[in-house]
């Protein structure tokens, strides 16, 4: 049975979030401010993982990995700030198309004050370094969490991807308020990845000794089985909300994006219930 460890959860969240940040930044569509936000947030989480782990229950490889994740996120953030004049390729193209439409309608061709196409652009591959250096720490945390080690490691790694995809989906939905002309492709990709990862998350948590043992009464959750069924409700609600979010994004109106973001707000709560409730019950 695995133990619920705050340092491991923070490192999972940071690594998963930074992994799916790369999934988004590699598209070269979302404005550079989105990367600044996520690198800052997840970098602080990685530092928090180091601090909590070193203070409460040290796992040296995990703590070293957490510091490496924070450092890699800081380097990527610094490079992005230094190269901010370039913007991103997709944003430059959108501004150029808009300027061309205005020129066609008015006959006035004004030079854009937007991103500089001649400036060096942020290389998206830098965002992949942080999650890669975080993997050894997650593996070490899984091994330290308890037997069977392989199952613990799988749960930690899959949980990182699950928490990262749903968190980035919710944050990206809000970014559409900052960048209203953004296409829906990046958000649809986050929703799709969450749907893909969900069955792996559920199977990993059900696998014996897992939530099946709680549901059949072999493990007492301390509440007469209530937490087991609460976990089932969270798991079902999460995938249900993901599909409803996908359906909302099929609507043409911009308000559909805001509706999808609200649904992802709910989905992030049920997703964390799916992961953390199971791990807390199995650790008891």
Helices and strands as residue ranges (DSSP letters): H 6-25, H 32-56, H 60-82, G 84-86, H 89-106, H 126-145, H 149-178, H 185-206, H 211-215, H 226-248, H 255-272, I 273-277, H 278-283
